[in-house]
């Protein structure tokens, strides 16, 4: 590690102590940030953990919707996002009321396994088309989208959440790939949204076949944000937390990891006797990598950038999260 990194890390840790703060790092953050975080994990896991810690300040090293989730679950704590420009393109693909003209009613289920709404629509458009159908919002959504949803889900529990709801139809937003995967694993009809993670979306079946040829002894693990034709070729499909658990418990020695490359650091650290390869070298999220030690130091010094979800939205968004937590 460069000497200046160590110096910055020490200064950050001292400011953290002075301000009674905790540092949260998503699994996709830079290595030097993961190494100084109090907790490293997925977005909801981190926010839930922060809500149980006696602290005054949460510095969330991730993207905007993650800091919102921390604000939703810890309204009495100050939440800082070191890089205000660290957003999630997928979360931004759906709006409650998009500034677009309303189009004619969208017809029924003729594109199995999931029916995908085009991006010209807003969430309210879908709800008007399908009154009474429950909305399942992926945690990778903004607070106002969560507030308009019946319940939230994660990539690990999406099928369980869908099957817990009444009726034979659900609206699942915003990731079409996660929705397609869920639809293949439930008998319910899934109305999806044409959103996606641009990092996972770029993986192709050819990438999986090439990885299997190059590493014939490796187990290929893919995140459910990947395309359905990729998931069907993978040996195992699971969330980032699931990847960590699977790699730890598996008797396999080599693994190909189909998610953002930041997870490889933790996988290698927790499994020193095993080998991990990225499914693609370019599975790097530029938004996750925007946060640096310098921006964390600035956040502590200048209180940048405060993320505070308005109470009216926070209460309703929390209700959607709480409903999920009651089931899982």
C-alpha positions in Angstrom: 0.0 0.0 0.0 1.4 3.5 -0.9 2.7 5.4 2.2 0.4 8.3 1.6 -2.6 5.8 1.8 -1.5 4.8 5.3 -1.1 8.4 6.4 -4.6 9.2 5.1 -6.1 6.1 6.7 -4.6 7.0 10.1 -5.9 10.6 9.9 -9.4 9.3 9.0 -9.4 6.8 11.8 -8.5 9.5 14.3 -11.3 11.8 13.0 -13.7 8.9 13.2 -12.8 8.4 16.9 -13.2 12.1 17.6 -16.6 12.3 16.0 -18.0 9.0 17.4 -18.5 7.8 13.8 -18.6 4.5 12.0 -17.4 3.9 8.4 -19.4 1.6 6.2 -18.0 0.2 3.0 -19.9 -1.6 0.3 -18.2 -4.8 -1.1 -17.5 -3.0 -4.3 -15.4 -0.1 -2.8 -11.7 0.4 -3.3 -9.4 -2.0 -1.3 -7.9 0.8 0.8 -11.4 1.9 1.9 -12.6 -1.6 2.7 -9.5 -2.0 4.9 -10.4 0.9 7.2 -14.2 0.3 7.3 -15.8 -0.8 10.5 -18.2 -2.9 8.4 -18.0 -4.2 4.8 -21.0 -5.7 3.2 -24.0 -5.2 0.9 -26.1 -2.1 1.1 -29.0 -3.3 3.3 -26.8 -5.4 5.5 -24.7 -2.3 6.3 -27.7 0.0 6.9 -29.3 -2.5 9.3 -26.0 -2.9 11.2 -25.5 0.9 11.5 -29.0 1.2 13.0 -27.8 -1.0 15.9 -24.6 0.9 16.6 -24.3 3.6 19.2 -22.8 6.4 17.1 -23.5 9.9 16.0 -22.2 9.8 12.5 -22.4 7.3 9.6 -20.0 7.7 6.7 -21.3 5.5 4.0 -18.8 4.6 1.3 -21.2 3.5 -1.5 -23.7 5.1 -3.7 -26.6 7.5 -3.1 -29.5 5.1 -2.5 -27.4 3.2 0.0 -26.9 6.4 2.1 -30.6 7.0 1.8 -31.3 3.5 3.3 -29.0 4.3 6.2 -31.0 7.6 6.7 -34.3 5.7 6.6 -33.2 3.2 9.3 -31.2 5.7 11.4 -33.1 9.0 11.3 -31.4 10.4 14.4 -27.9 9.9 13.1 -26.1 12.1 10.6 -25.4 10.2 7.3 -22.6 11.4 5.0 -21.9 10.3 1.5 -18.3 11.2 0.7 -19.0 11.6 -3.0 -22.3 13.2 -3.9 -21.9 12.2 -7.5 -21.7 8.5 -6.7 -25.1 7.4 -8.0 -26.6 4.2 -9.3 -27.7 4.3 -13.0 -30.1 1.4 -12.4 -31.8 3.1 -9.5 -32.2 6.3 -11.6 -33.8 4.4 -14.4 -37.2 4.5 -12.7 -39.1 7.5 -11.4 -42.2 7.9 -9.4 -43.7 10.3 -11.9 -41.5 10.6 -14.9 -41.7 13.8 -17.0 -42.8 11.9 -20.1 -46.2 11.8 -21.8 -48.4 9.0 -20.7 -48.9 6.3 -23.3 -51.7 3.9 -24.1 -52.4 1.0 -21.8 -49.7 -1.6 -22.0 -51.1 -5.1 -22.9 -50.8 -8.4 -21.1 -48.3 -11.2 -20.5 -47.0 -12.1 -23.9 -43.3 -12.1 -23.2 -42.6 -14.8 -20.6 -41.0 -15.4 -18.2 -41.4 -11.8 -17.2 -43.3 -9.0 -18.8 -41.1 -5.9 -19.2 -42.3 -2.3 -19.2 -40.3 0.1 -21.3 -38.5 3.0 -19.7 -40.9 5.6 -21.2 -43.2 4.7 -18.2 -43.1 5.8 -14.6 -43.9 3.7 -11.5 -47.3 5.5 -11.2 -48.0 4.5 -14.9 -47.5 0.9 -14.0 -49.6 1.1 -10.9 -52.5 2.7 -12.8 -52.3 0.0 -15.4 -52.4 -2.7 -12.7 -54.5 -1.5 -9.8 -54.1 -3.5 -6.7 -51.0 -5.5 -7.9 -48.3 -5.2 -5.2 -45.0 -3.5 -6.1 -41.8 -5.2 -5.0 -39.0 -2.7 -5.0 -35.4 -3.9 -5.1 -33.3 -2.3 -2.4 -31.3 -0.7 -5.2 -33.9 2.0 -5.6 -34.3 5.6 -4.4 -36.2 6.4 -1.2 -39.2 7.8 -3.0 -39.6 4.6 -5.1 -39.5 2.5 -1.9 -42.1 4.8 -0.4 -44.5 4.0 -3.3 -43.9 0.3 -3.0 -45.6 -2.4 -0.9 -42.5 -4.2 0.1 -38.7 -4.3 -0.7 -36.5 -7.2 -1.7 -32.9 -8.1 -2.1 -31.2 -10.2 -4.7 -31.1 -13.0 -2.2 -34.7 -13.0 -1.1 -36.6 -11.8 -4.1 -38.4 -15.1 -4.8 -39.3 -15.5 -1.1 -40.8 -12.0 -1.1 -42.7 -12.5 -4.3 -44.2 -15.8 -3.0 -45.2 -14.2 0.3 -47.6 -11.8 -1.4 -51.3 -12.4 -2.1 -52.5 -12.9 -5.7 -50.9 -14.4 -8.7 -49.2 -11.3 -10.1 -46.5 -8.9 -8.8 -44.8 -5.8 -10.1 -41.0 -6.1 -9.6 -38.8 -3.1 -10.1 -36.3 -1.9 -11.4 -34.0 -4.7 -12.5 -35.4 -6.7 -15.4 -32.6 -9.3 -15.0 -33.4 -9.9 -11.3 -37.1 -10.0 -12.2 -36.5 -12.5 -15.0 -34.6 -14.7 -12.6 -37.3 -14.5 -10.0 -40.0 -15.3 -12.6 -38.2 -18.5 -13.6 -38.3 -19.6 -9.9 -41.9 -18.8 -9.1 -45.3 -19.7 -10.6 -46.5 -16.1 -10.3 -46.7 -13.6 -13.1 -44.0 -10.9 -12.9 -44.4 -7.5 -14.4 -40.9 -6.2 -14.8 -39.2 -2.9 -15.6 -36.6 -2.3 -18.3 -33.9 -1.3 -15.9 -30.5 -3.0 -15.4 -27.1 -2.7 -13.9 -24.7 -1.7 -16.7 -21.9 -3.6 -15.0 -23.7 -6.9 -14.8 -25.6 -6.4 -18.1 -22.4 -6.4 -20.1 -21.6 -10.1 -19.2 -22.5 -12.4 -22.1 -22.9 -16.2 -22.4 -19.6 -16.2 -24.4 -17.9 -14.8 -21.3 -19.1 -17.7 -19.2 -18.1 -20.3 -21.8 -14.7 -18.7 -22.1 -14.2 -18.7 -18.3 -15.1 -22.4 -18.1 -12.7 -23.2 -20.8 -9.9 -21.2 -19.2 -10.6 -22.4 -15.7 -12.1 -25.9 -16.1 -11.8 -26.7 -12.4 -13.5 -23.5 -11.2 -17.0 -23.0 -10.1 -18.7 -20.1 -12.0 -20.8 -17.9 -9.6 -23.0 -15.2 -11.1 -25.0 -12.4 -9.6 -28.8 -12.4 -10.4 -28.4 -8.9 -11.9 -26.7 -10.7 -14.9 -28.7 -11.5 -18.0 -30.9 -14.6 -17.8 -28.9 -16.4 -20.5 -25.8 -15.9 -18.4 -27.4 -17.1 -15.3 -28.6 -20.3 -17.0 -24.9 -21.2 -17.8 -23.5 -20.4 -14.3 -22.9 -23.1 -11.8 -24.4 -21.1 -9.0 -26.4 -17.9 -8.8 -26.5 -15.8 -5.7 -26.1 -12.3 -4.1 -22.7 -10.9 -3.0 -23.3 -12.1 0.5 -24.3 -15.4 -0.9 -21.1 -15.6 -2.9 -19.1 -15.0 0.3 -20.9 -17.8 2.2 -20.7 -20.2 -0.8 -17.0 -19.7 -1.3 -16.3 -20.2 2.4 -18.4 -23.4 2.7 -17.6 -24.9 -0.8 -15.0 -27.7 -1.1 -14.0 -26.2 -4.5 -10.6 -24.6 -4.8 -11.2 -22.2 -7.7 -14.0 -19.8 -8.5 -15.0 -17.5 -11.3 -16.9 -14.5 -9.8 -19.6 -12.8 -11.9 -20.0 -9.5 -10.1 -18.2 -6.2 -9.6 -14.5 -6.9 -9.0 -14.4 -5.2 -5.7 -15.8 -8.3 -4.1 -12.6 -10.2 -5.0 -10.7 -8.5 -2.2 -12.9 -9.8 0.5 -13.2 -13.2 -1.1 -9.5 -13.6 -1.2 -9.0 -12.2 2.3 -11.6 -14.5 3.9 -10.4 -17.6 1.8 -6.6 -17.4 1.6 -6.3 -21.0 0.4 -8.6 -20.5 -2.6 -8.3 -18.8 -6.0 -10.8 -16.3 -7.4 -11.0 -15.0 -11.0 -13.2 -12.2 -12.3 -15.7 -13.3 -14.9 -14.7 -10.1 -16.8 -11.9 -7.8 -16.0 -14.0 -4.7 -16.8 -16.7 -5.5 -14.2 -15.8 -2.2 -12.5 -18.4 0.2 -11.3 -17.2 3.8 -11.8 -19.7 5.1 -9.3 -18.5 2.7 -6.6 -14.9 3.7 -7.3 -15.6 7.5 -7.0 -15.1 7.4 -3.3 -11.4 7.8 -2.3 -9.6 8.2 1.0 -9.3 11.9 0.2 -13.1 12.3 -0.2 -13.7 10.4 3.1 -11.2 12.7 4.8 -13.0 15.7 3.4 -16.4 14.3 4.5 -15.1 14.2 8.1 -13.6 17.6 8.0 -16.4 19.5 6.1 -19.4 17.3 6.9 -20.0 16.5 3.2 -22.4 15.4 2.0 -25.3 15.0 4.4 -28.0 12.6 3.1 -31.4 13.1 4.9 -34.6 11.5 3.6 -37.6 13.7 4.3 -39.7 12.3 7.1 -42.9 11.8 5.0 -41.0 9.7 2.5 -38.8 8.0 5.2 -41.7 6.6 7.1 -43.3 5.1 4.1 -40.0 3.7 2.7 -39.2 2.2 6.1 -42.6 0.5 6.1 -41.7 -1.3 2.8 -38.3 -2.3 4.3 -39.9 -3.5 7.5 -42.4 -5.6 5.7 -39.5 -7.4 4.0 -37.6 -7.9 7.2 -40.7 -9.4 8.9 -40.7 -12.1 6.2 -37.0 -12.8 6.0 
